[in-house]
Amino acid sequence: MENRRHNGWTNYETWRVNADILSDVEFDESVDALMLQEFTESMVFDNYTETNSLIYDFAKVFLSEVNYYEIADSINHDISMQTKHDQ
């Protein structure tokens, strides 16, 4: 099995979603993978009306490769560190 790690993340898809979609969101409470997946898919697809297009299909495949658990762990770690710093 090939190593697909990218910039310290599981793969390019995970790194890209975290960098381009989730990094500017300020989370005040712990998150889970499903919440992040739903949020990301909403950001990508909510204003996209052509569900039978090649672009839509490529986006679905790309997002299916994202390790939302890894992103959730990272966000929750950052929240925990901030909470400790604020105390």
Secondary structure as a PSIPRED ss2 file (coil, helix, strand):
# PSIPRED VFORMAT (PSIPRED V4.0)

   1 M C   1.000  0.000  0.000
   2 E C   1.000  0.000  0.000
   3 N C   1.000  0.000  0.000
   4 R C   1.000  0.000  0.000
   5 R C   1.000  0.000  0.000
   6 H E   0.000  0.000  1.000
   7 N C   1.000  0.000  0.000
   8 G C   1.000  0.000  0.000
   9 W E   0.000  0.000  1.000
  10 T C   1.000  0.000  0.000
  11 N C   1.000  0.000  0.000
  12 Y H   0.000  1.000  0.000
  13 E H   0.000  1.000  0.000
  14 T H   0.000  1.000  0.000
  15 W H   0.000  1.000  0.000
  16 R H   0.000  1.000  0.000
  17 V H   0.000  1.000  0.000
  18 N H   0.000  1.000  0.000
  19 A H   0.000  1.000  0.000
  20 D H   0.000  1.000  0.000
  21 I H   0.000  1.000  0.000
  22 L H   0.000  1.000  0.000
  23 S C   1.000  0.000  0.000
  24 D C   1.000  0.000  0.000
  25 V C   1.000  0.000  0.000
  26 E C   1.000  0.000  0.000
  27 F C   1.000  0.000  0.000
  28 D C   1.000  0.000  0.000
  29 E C   1.000  0.000  0.000
  30 S C   1.000  0.000  0.000
  31 V C   1.000  0.000  0.000
  32 D C   1.000  0.000  0.000
  33 A H   0.000  1.000  0.000
  34 L H   0.000  1.000  0.000
  35 M H   0.000  1.000  0.000
  36 L H   0.000  1.000  0.000
  37 Q H   0.000  1.000  0.000
  38 E H   0.000  1.000  0.000
  39 F H   0.000  1.000  0.000
  40 T H   0.000  1.000  0.000
  41 E H   0.000  1.000  0.000
  42 S H   0.000  1.000  0.000
  43 M H   0.000  1.000  0.000
  44 V H   0.000  1.000  0.000
  45 F H   0.000  1.000  0.000
  46 D C   1.000  0.000  0.000
  47 N C   1.000  0.000  0.000
  48 Y C   1.000  0.000  0.000
  49 T C   1.000  0.000  0.000
  50 E C   1.000  0.000  0.000
  51 T C   1.000  0.000  0.000
  52 N C   1.000  0.000  0.000
  53 S C   1.000  0.000  0.000
  54 L H   0.000  1.000  0.000
  55 I H   0.000  1.000  0.000
  56 Y H   0.000  1.000  0.000
  57 D H   0.000  1.000  0.000
  58 F H   0.000  1.000  0.000
  59 A H   0.000  1.000  0.000
  60 K H   0.000  1.000  0.000
  61 V H   0.000  1.000  0.000
  62 F H   0.000  1.000  0.000
  63 L H   0.000  1.000  0.000
  64 S H   0.000  1.000  0.000
  65 E C   1.000  0.000  0.000
  66 V C   1.000  0.000  0.000
  67 N C   1.000  0.000  0.000
  68 Y H   0.000  1.000  0.000
  69 Y H   0.000  1.000  0.000
  70 E H   0.000  1.000  0.000
  71 I H   0.000  1.000  0.000
  72 A H   0.000  1.000  0.000
  73 D H   0.000  1.000  0.000
  74 S H   0.000  1.000  0.000
  75 I H   0.000  1.000  0.000
  76 N H   0.000  1.000  0.000
  77 H H   0.000  1.000  0.000
  78 D H   0.000  1.000  0.000
  79 I H   0.000  1.000  0.000
  80 S H   0.000  1.000  0.000
  81 M H   0.000  1.000  0.000
  82 Q H   0.000  1.000  0.000
  83 T H   0.000  1.000  0.000
  84 K H   0.000  1.000  0.000
  85 H H   0.000  1.000  0.000
  86 D H   0.000  1.000  0.000
  87 Q C   1.000  0.000  0.000
